[in-house]
Amino acid sequence: MSPRWSHLAAAAALCLCAAAGPAHAGGDQVKKIAEQALANVPGKVITAVEVDYAPGGKSGPHRHAGSATIFAYVLEGSIRSQLEGQPAHIYHAGESWFEPPGAHHIVSENASKSAPAKLLAVFVADSGATLTTFDHH
């Protein structure tokens, strides 16, 4: 494993998933950690983002790119996540899950009103894809 990826793996041992982009009014802060074209999978890029949730913070309902498979890992605290058509689930620090391409996230939030939460989301998607699009209200 290259030093770059070992640092990413270490970061993954600390974080979970939501949306890729700047800070949102809903109480989450999103920071891109790494982005790299996959030499062995032409046209695909791996992007890692860290999502920090304030106590009670959340991301608005959103969809992920139709080409994006997502690995999410909770680094700190607890995250409540729900994809359309599935029950909500609370993931705790050290737990992870995968999301299929085009997933519609109807709930993505800190499960605690008093403690922060953090997750790492790793997207494997088409080069140039918009990773997250928020629902319009």
PyMOL commands that set and color helices and strands:
alter all, ss='L'
color gray80, all
select helices_A, chain A and resi 3-12
alter helices_A, ss='H'
color red, helices_A
select strands_A, chain A and resi 28-37+44-53+58-59+62-64+69-76+78-83+89-92+96-99+104-110+117-126+132-134
alter strands_A, ss='S'
color yellow, strands_A
deselect
rebuild
show_as cartoon
